[in-house]
């Protein structure tokens, strides 16, 4: 608090008013800078867990979230599943239409995943054209139904790139998470189921449980 005693001296009053205005402007700038820094930090934190091309979560974040889900499942007894997805003949898309078209296919597929999966599902780009989904509170049978919805949605989609229009299919491996095995072992199982589907014709859903094929 600043007081000016009477009688007022104009120069002193003007000086004090200007000083308080400068203090207020400096305070406002600091507040704005702090808000901008906070927003920038939030963006950096978000970028650290997202795949730059697709906007989905990256492998690192997925493994962190998977570790949390394992602990929760161990504590509550709730089931959850993993779904591994891979674009069929992705190399052929790149070779035929170019790598930019391949990127367009990845982005299109990512949007289909986000639009078809539930809000509680964790979707990550695992690497290349391979994606991994964590489905909480969902057993293998229910996850196979979700996987089939994804397969059908992709099969019925058209990718448009410049003057080109093309489509593609996906193969999926599904497995209920086995708490007696490690995270790496469970991921390897759904990956093996996926590649069993690849070797047996592609464009299908394959479960870890006896490699039962939905399609």
HUDA-V79245 format. One record per helix or strand of 3 or more residues. SS is the DSSP state (2 for helix, 1 for strand). FROM is the first residue (numbers start at 1). TO is the last residue. If there is no record, write none. Layout:
BEGIN
ss:SS from:FROM to:TO
ss:SS from:FROM to:TO
END
This chain:
BEGIN
ss:2 from:10 to:47
ss:2 from:59 to:76
ss:1 from:80 to:87
ss:2 from:90 to:97
ss:2 from:99 to:116
ss:1 from:122 to:127
ss:1 from:130 to:136
ss:2 from:140 to:155
ss:1 from:159 to:161
ss:1 from:164 to:166
ss:1 from:170 to:176
ss:2 from:183 to:199
ss:1 from:205 to:207
ss:2 from:209 to:211
END
